[in-house]
Amino acid sequence: MRPQGVIRRKRDGGELSPREIAFFVHGVVSGAWADYQSSALLMAIFLNGMTESEQQCLTEEMLRSGEVLDFSGVPLAKVDKHSTGGVGDKTSLVLAPLVAACGACVPMISGRGLGHTGGTLDKLEAIKGYRVQLDLKEFREILGRVGFAMMGQTESIAPADKKLYALRDATETVEVIPLIVASIMSKKLAAGLDALALDVKTGTGAFMHDEDKARELARGLVATGKRFGVKTEALLTDMNQPLGRAVGNALEVKECIDILRGDCQDAARPVRDLSVELAARMVALCGAEGSLDAARVKVERALETGEALERLRRNVEAQGGDPRVCDDPARLLDLTLHEVRVESVRAGFVTAIDAAEVGRAVASIGGGRIRMDDSIDPSVGFLADAKIGTEVEAGGALGLLYCRNPADAEEASARIVAAYTVGDEPPRTLPELIKEVIT
């Protein structure tokens, strides 16, 4: 078998056999396939798609390209959550300790941010000393002792995905559902899960702007998880504006700790509500509670009693961070930053927000990455005070921007102002946080 033959079959709209898909994935990992050959096949898949059987086979081969983790030594149900990403998307930091406090364990293997989206690992590293690079022995030990642990993808977990994702990013072949499904699920299934909750976002700040395409992706992810014996559900959620108030790593961590402490501001309420719902579904899916209603009660109790906050404190300490942030979240803030009030240029009602542009504005001042090798300033960011439906005056505050220097502040502020559409009339409808549950 030669790469050219596999490429030709898919180029001409044919269906690849399991043997051809295995040949491709093994060739990517071993280097037997040149990057230009792999890129050619990815483009052919982008143009011609894949059948469900091809998608499942690709996922399985990518999963088996590396190590499948075994947490059988931890005598609790294993459950995780994956989000397709957005602006201000920080629910992992709230729901992981919530689920752990409810008697399940969360082996969370997370990623870093790129472009307008934030990454869980970058947020965690805003806590002084917090280590996300753990060996599997230490990860397993923290998981058993605390109930959740968080780390980055290792070289041994789905190595085919790491190589293919870089090629997809370089060749503009990211946005094709079979490749997205295989990429996400090969990593998540490698964590040895019993259950998985998915947060598939749609809107201006989401990877999938189109709601129908996002729904198709959610269904593909759920079906794939179930085929591999993992109980899987997805929520289709709104990303037409930043989730919560905070955008920027340290600001987002503070918002999450405030929620766990019971100090939830109105603007952060969507983060609390979505985190509680995802956590409850995780608890019910993995069998730590018998019904979804009972799981919701259990999750709310863990939040109200402070047990979830205590789990976060134990995790931060176990992973080398400063646990004092759990008592004093303001320790996360850098008081030397310039605080700039971002003002509306006209009076009216906020009718739309380009959430991706808000994320890019924060990335441009050091709060995110344009390229994977960029460094991040964890302290900079934006606090969004105006939401869709908010009435503002001319010169009224859209939010507060935190920057290192005035020049950055001026440029980023202008970008954020341009991301807000202010009209004479209020919007007819407000975005619905949870649009659909896909089971």
C-alpha positions in Angstrom: 0.0 0.0 0.0 1.2 3.5 -0.9 0.1 6.9 0.4 -0.7 8.0 -3.1 -3.3 5.3 -3.5 -5.1 6.3 -0.3 -5.0 10.0 -1.2 -6.4 9.2 -4.7 -9.3 7.2 -3.3 -10.4 10.0 -1.0 -9.7 12.7 -3.6 -12.1 10.9 -5.9 -14.8 10.7 -3.2 -14.3 7.0 -2.2 -14.6 5.5 1.2 -11.4 4.5 3.0 -11.1 1.0 4.4 -10.1 0.4 8.0 -6.8 -0.9 6.7 -6.2 2.3 4.7 -7.0 4.5 7.7 -4.7 2.5 10.0 -2.0 2.8 7.4 -2.4 6.6 7.3 -2.4 7.0 11.1 0.5 4.7 11.7 2.4 6.6 8.9 1.7 9.9 10.5 3.1 8.8 13.9 6.1 6.9 12.4 7.0 9.6 9.9 6.5 7.2 7.0 4.0 9.6 5.5 5.6 13.0 4.5 3.8 16.1 5.8 2.8 17.0 2.3 1.1 13.6 1.8 -0.7 13.8 5.1 -1.8 17.4 4.3 -3.1 16.2 0.9 -5.3 13.5 2.5 -6.6 16.0 5.1 -7.6 18.3 2.3 -9.3 15.5 0.5 -11.2 14.7 3.7 -12.1 18.3 4.1 -13.6 18.5 0.6 -15.3 15.1 0.5 -16.1 14.3 4.1 -16.1 10.9 5.8 -18.8 8.3 6.5 -19.7 7.4 10.1 -17.7 4.2 9.8 -14.6 6.1 8.5 -15.0 8.6 11.4 -15.2 5.8 14.0 -12.2 4.0 12.5 -10.2 7.2 12.4 -11.0 8.0 16.0 -10.1 4.5 17.1 -6.8 4.5 15.3 -5.9 7.9 16.7 -6.8 6.7 20.2 -4.7 3.5 19.8 -1.7 5.5 18.4 -0.7 6.2 22.0 -1.3 5.2 25.6 -4.8 4.6 27.0 -4.7 5.5 30.7 -5.8 3.1 33.4 -7.3 4.6 36.6 -8.8 1.4 37.8 -6.8 1.8 41.0 -9.0 4.8 41.9 -12.3 3.2 43.3 -14.6 6.0 42.0 -16.5 6.6 38.7 -14.3 8.6 36.2 -16.0 11.4 34.4 -14.7 14.4 32.4 -16.1 17.4 30.5 -14.9 18.9 27.2 -15.8 22.3 25.8 -15.3 23.3 22.2 -14.0 26.6 23.5 -15.0 30.3 23.6 -14.3 33.6 25.2 -14.5 33.7 29.0 -15.1 29.9 29.0 -13.9 28.9 32.4 -16.4 26.3 33.7 -13.8 23.6 34.2 -12.3 25.4 37.2 -15.8 25.4 38.9 -17.2 22.0 37.9 -14.2 19.8 38.5 -14.1 20.5 42.3 -17.9 20.4 42.3 -18.0 16.9 40.8 -15.2 15.7 43.1 -17.1 16.9 46.1 -20.1 14.8 44.9 -18.1 11.5 45.0 -16.8 11.1 41.4 -13.3 11.7 40.1 -12.3 14.0 37.2 -9.1 13.1 35.3 -9.0 16.3 33.3 -6.4 16.4 30.5 -6.7 20.0 29.2 -5.3 22.2 26.5 -3.9 25.7 26.0 -5.5 28.7 24.4 -4.9 29.7 20.8 -6.3 32.7 18.9 -9.4 34.2 20.5 -10.1 31.2 22.9 -8.7 30.7 26.3 -7.1 27.5 27.6 -7.6 25.8 31.0 -3.9 25.2 31.5 -3.1 28.9 31.0 -5.8 29.8 33.5 -4.4 27.4 36.1 -0.9 28.8 35.6 -2.1 32.2 36.7 -2.0 30.7 40.2 1.5 31.1 41.4 3.4 27.8 41.4 0.6 25.7 39.9 2.1 22.8 37.9 0.2 21.4 34.9 3.1 19.2 33.7 2.7 16.0 35.8 3.9 12.5 35.2 1.2 9.9 35.2 2.1 8.5 38.6 1.7 11.9 40.3 -1.5 12.6 38.3 -3.0 9.3 39.4 -2.0 10.0 43.1 -3.6 13.5 43.1 -6.7 12.1 41.4 -7.1 9.5 44.2 -6.4 11.8 47.0 -8.2 15.0 45.9 -10.9 13.7 43.4 -9.7 15.7 40.5 -6.4 16.5 38.8 -5.5 18.7 35.8 -2.7 18.3 33.4 -1.7 18.8 29.7 -1.6 16.2 27.0 1.5 14.1 27.3 3.6 12.8 24.3 2.1 9.4 24.9 -1.6 10.4 24.7 -3.0 10.3 21.1 0.3 11.4 19.4 -1.3 11.1 16.0 -3.7 13.9 17.0 -0.9 16.2 18.0 0.8 15.9 14.6 -2.5 16.0 12.6 -3.8 19.1 14.5 -0.7 21.0 13.6 -1.1 20.1 10.0 -4.8 21.0 10.0 -4.0 24.4 11.5 -1.4 25.1 8.9 -3.5 24.0 5.9 -6.9 25.5 6.9 -8.5 22.0 7.3 -9.6 22.4 10.9 -13.4 23.0 10.3 -14.5 19.5 9.2 -16.7 17.5 11.6 -15.1 14.0 11.2 -11.7 15.4 11.9 -12.9 17.5 14.9 -14.7 14.4 16.3 -11.6 12.2 15.9 -9.4 14.8 17.4 -11.5 15.5 20.5 -12.6 12.0 21.2 -9.2 10.3 20.7 -7.8 12.4 23.5 -10.8 12.1 25.8 -11.3 8.4 25.4 -7.6 7.9 26.2 -8.3 9.1 29.8 -10.2 5.8 30.6 -13.5 7.5 31.3 -16.8 6.0 32.3 -18.7 9.1 31.3 -18.2 12.4 29.4 -20.2 15.7 29.2 -19.6 17.9 26.2 -20.2 21.7 26.0 -20.5 22.5 22.3 -20.7 26.2 21.8 -22.2 28.2 19.0 -22.2 31.9 18.2 -19.8 34.8 17.4 -17.1 33.6 19.9 -17.4 29.9 19.1 -15.4 27.7 16.9 -18.7 26.8 15.2 -20.6 30.0 14.4 -23.5 28.2 12.7 -25.9 26.6 15.1 -26.9 23.7 12.8 -23.2 22.8 12.2 -22.6 22.9 16.0 -25.6 20.6 16.5 -24.2 18.2 13.9 -20.8 18.2 15.7 -22.5 17.6 19.1 -24.4 14.6 17.7 -21.3 13.2 16.2 -19.4 13.5 19.5 -22.1 11.9 21.5 -22.6 9.0 19.0 -18.8 8.4 19.0 -18.5 8.4 22.8 -21.4 5.9 23.1 -19.9 3.6 20.4 -16.8 3.3 22.6 -18.9 2.4 25.7 -18.6 5.9 27.4 -21.9 7.4 28.6 -22.0 10.7 26.8 -24.2 13.8 26.6 -23.8 17.2 25.1 -25.1 20.7 25.8 -25.4 23.1 22.9 -24.6 26.5 24.5 -24.5 30.1 23.6 -21.2 31.9 22.8 -22.6 35.2 21.3 -21.0 37.1 24.1 -18.2 36.4 26.7 -19.3 33.9 29.3 -19.5 35.7 32.6 -17.7 39.0 33.2 -14.0 38.1 33.1 -11.9 37.6 30.0 -8.2 36.9 30.8 -6.5 34.2 32.8 -6.1 35.6 36.3 -9.4 37.5 36.1 -11.2 34.3 35.1 -9.6 32.3 37.9 -10.7 34.9 40.4 -14.2 34.8 39.0 -14.3 31.0 39.5 -13.0 31.2 43.0 -15.5 33.9 43.8 -18.3 31.6 42.6 -17.0 28.7 44.7 -16.9 31.1 47.7 -20.5 32.1 47.2 -19.6 35.6 46.0 -21.1 35.4 42.5 -21.8 38.7 40.8 -24.7 39.0 38.5 -22.5 39.2 35.5 -20.8 35.9 36.4 -24.1 34.1 37.0 -24.0 32.4 33.6 -20.7 30.8 34.6 -22.3 29.5 37.8 -25.4 28.2 36.1 -23.6 26.4 33.3 -21.0 24.9 35.6 -23.7 23.6 38.0 -25.7 22.1 35.1 -22.6 20.5 33.5 -21.5 19.2 36.9 -24.9 17.7 37.7 -25.0 15.9 34.4 -21.5 14.5 35.0 -22.5 13.3 38.4 -25.7 11.6 37.1 -24.0 10.2 33.9 -21.3 8.4 35.9 -23.7 7.0 38.4 -22.5 9.0 41.5 -26.2 10.0 41.9 -29.3 8.2 40.7 -31.1 10.9 38.8 -30.4 14.3 37.3 -32.6 16.1 39.8 -30.9 14.5 42.7 -27.5 15.3 41.2 -28.5 19.0 40.9 -29.4 19.0 44.6 -26.1 17.4 45.5 -24.0 19.8 43.4 -25.8 22.8 44.8 -25.1 21.5 48.3 -21.4 21.0 47.6 -21.3 24.6 46.4 -23.2 26.1 49.3 -21.4 24.1 52.1 -17.9 25.1 50.8 -16.9 21.5 50.1 -16.2 22.3 46.4 -14.0 25.2 47.5 -12.1 22.9 49.8 -11.5 20.5 47.0 -10.1 23.3 44.9 -7.8 24.3 47.8 -6.5 20.7 48.1 -5.9 20.5 44.4 -4.0 23.8 44.2 -1.8 22.7 47.0 -1.2 19.2 45.6 -0.2 20.7 42.2 2.2 23.2 43.7 0.1 26.3 43.7 -0.5 28.9 46.4 -3.7 27.7 48.2 -4.1 31.2 49.8 -5.9 32.3 46.6 -8.9 30.3 47.8 -9.2 32.6 50.9 -8.1 35.8 49.1 -8.8 35.7 45.4 -7.6 39.2 45.0 -4.0 37.8 45.4 -4.3 36.9 41.7 -4.5 40.5 40.6 -1.6 42.7 39.5 -2.3 46.1 40.9 0.4 47.7 38.7 -1.7 47.4 35.6 -3.3 50.3 33.8 -7.1 50.2 34.3 -8.9 51.7 31.3 -12.7 52.3 31.1 -14.0 51.1 27.7 -16.8 53.5 26.8 -19.7 53.3 24.3 -19.6 55.8 21.5 -23.4 56.2 21.5 -26.5 55.8 23.7 -28.8 52.8 23.1 -29.0 49.1 23.7 -26.3 46.5 23.1 -27.8 44.3 20.4 -24.8 42.2 19.4 -21.2 41.4 20.5 -18.5 40.0 18.3 -17.1 37.8 21.2 -14.2 36.5 19.1 -13.0 40.1 18.5 -13.1 40.7 22.3 -11.0 37.6 22.7 -8.6 38.7 20.0 -8.3 42.2 21.7 -7.3 40.5 25.0 -4.8 38.3 23.1 -3.3 41.3 21.4 -2.2 42.8 24.8 -0.6 39.5 25.9 -3.6 37.7 27.3 -3.6 35.0 24.7 -1.6 33.4 21.9 -1.6 34.1 18.2 1.0 31.3 17.7 1.5 28.3 20.0 5.0 29.5 21.0 3.8 33.0 22.1 4.1 33.7 25.8 1.1 34.8 27.9 0.7 37.6 30.4 -1.7 36.0 32.9 -2.7 39.4 34.5 -4.1 41.4 31.6 -7.7 41.1 30.5 -11.2 42.6 30.2 -14.2 42.8 32.6 -17.3 42.9 30.4 -20.0 44.9 32.2 -22.4 45.4 29.2 -24.2 42.4 27.9 -26.6 41.9 25.0 -29.7 43.8 26.1 -27.9 46.3 28.4 -28.9 49.9 27.9 -25.8 52.2 27.8 -25.3 56.0 27.6 -22.9 57.7 25.3 -19.7 57.5 27.2 -21.2 54.8 29.4 -19.0 51.8 30.4 -18.9 48.7 28.3 -16.3 47.3 30.7 -12.8 47.7 32.2 -9.6 46.8 30.4 -6.3 45.9 32.2 -3.1 46.5 30.2 0.6 46.9 30.7 1.0 50.2 28.8 -1.3 53.0 27.5 -0.5 52.3 23.8 -1.8 48.7 24.1 -4.8 50.0 26.0 -5.8 52.5 23.3 -5.7 49.9 20.5 -7.4 47.1 22.4 -10.1 49.5 23.7 -10.9 50.6 20.2 -11.2 46.9 19.1 -13.6 46.1 21.9 -15.7 49.2 21.2 -16.0 48.1 17.6 -17.0 44.6 18.7 -20.2 46.0 20.4 -23.2 46.9 18.3 -25.4 49.5 20.0 -28.8 50.2 18.5 -31.8 52.4 19.2 -34.1 49.5 20.2 -33.5 46.6 22.6 -33.0 43.2 20.9 -36.2 41.2 20.5 -34.8 38.2 22.2 -31.8 37.6 24.5 -29.4 34.7 24.0 -30.4 31.5 25.7 -27.5 30.0 27.6 -28.4 26.4 27.1 -30.0 25.9 23.7 -30.4 22.1 23.6 -29.5 18.9 25.4 -28.2 16.2 23.0 -28.3 12.6 24.3 
